[in-house]
Every structure is written in structure tokens, then in C-alpha cells.
Amino acid sequence: MDYPAKLVMGIITADDCNETDVFKTITERFGAIDIKSDPMVFDVTDYYVVEMGKKLKRQWVSFESLISQDSLSTIKNETVKMEHSFKRADGTRTVNLDPGYATMHNFVLASTKGYSHRIYLGNGIYAELTFVCKKKKFRSLNWTYFDYRDNIAFFDSIRIKFKSQICPPPKADKEVKNV
């Protein structure tokens, strides 16, 4: 695989969302989850309140299988379709899925919205550099979302897991027998 990365999914759910079905849908498509954050109240912005309601939960997961970095725009478009499958009868969303990936050097988040610090990938998707790695730890940037900044240790744990996947520890030499 060229330029492997660890797929991470940010999940925001409304109180009337069937989270079991959401997790079933994402694992059927992206594989088993290997790291999961604790669910937390999502109240750092009211951006989603009009559409999704006030009682929102935030969680992040990473997946066992690695991805190619150039698949991010395809994955984001797939998650947009997944969100649509969970819409209410009135057309509003009950779930927001934000894929990104971790590497040894950075964390990149996919978005459907352009902005000065986002790079267009194609197919209506932009990439946002969310964290950079310095001294073996992720560091936030001026535009990094507050909930990501507040949970940077979780993202560092994903980076460590990714490192173990691409650089497994050497196998111990076979025991030397005394002659």
C-alpha cells in the first residue's frame, strides 16, 4: 500500500440516533474498530443544533485496517451517503461522520467545506491538516477544532498504534543452545 495511514472517524450523534446501527454500518464498510474514545457531550459549538438538536454526543474511533492516504476523498463521500441513510423523515441528520487519518507526521481531516487552510482533493472534498507531530506528539494548529485539541492525547494513542502497525517490534532471536 502506498502511503499508508490509520483511518479515524469522528462521530457526532443526536439523541434520537440509533448508534448501534451507525457502528454496524461503519464497521461493515471500514472493518473492525481498534481504539474507541469514551462518548462525551458535544457542546463546543452550536453549529449542528438547528439540524440535529441540542443533546449531541461526540466520539472518535480508529480502525484496525490501514488505508491509503489518497482514498480520503472517496471515504468522505461514502460517509456522507451513510449520514443520509440515517436522516429523519424531515430530512435532517441524526449523525455526522467525519473521517480523517493519522500518520507518523500528521493528522488530516476530510471536509466538504472549503476554507483558506484546506486543500481541495477532488470530488467535492477538502483536506484539513489538523495536527502536526513535533517531538513525538501531535500539536494543534490555529484552526484545529476545540474538541480535537481537548482530546489530543487520544489522537496520540492512535498515532502510537499506527506506528506499531507499520513498524512492528523485531522478533526475538531464537534461543542459542549451549553446545
Sequence and secondary structure as in RCSB ss.txt:
>XXXX:A:sequence
MDYPAKLVMGIITADDCNETDVFKTITERFGAIDIKSDPMVFDVTDYYVVEMGKKLKRQWVSFESLISQDSLSTI
KNETVKMEHSFKRADGTRTVNLDPGYATMHNFVLASTKGYSHRIYLGNGIYAELTFVCKKKKFRSLNWTYFDYRD
NIAFFDSIRIKFKSQICPPPKADKEVKNV
>XXXX:A:secstr
  SEEEEEEEEEEETT  HHHHHHHHHHHH  EEEE   EE  S  TTHHHH S EEEEEEEEEEEEEGGGHHHH
HHHHHHHHHHT  TTS  SEEEEEEEE SSEEEEEESS  TTEEEEETTEEEEEEEEEETTEEEE TT  HHHHT
THHHHHHHHHHHHHHHS            
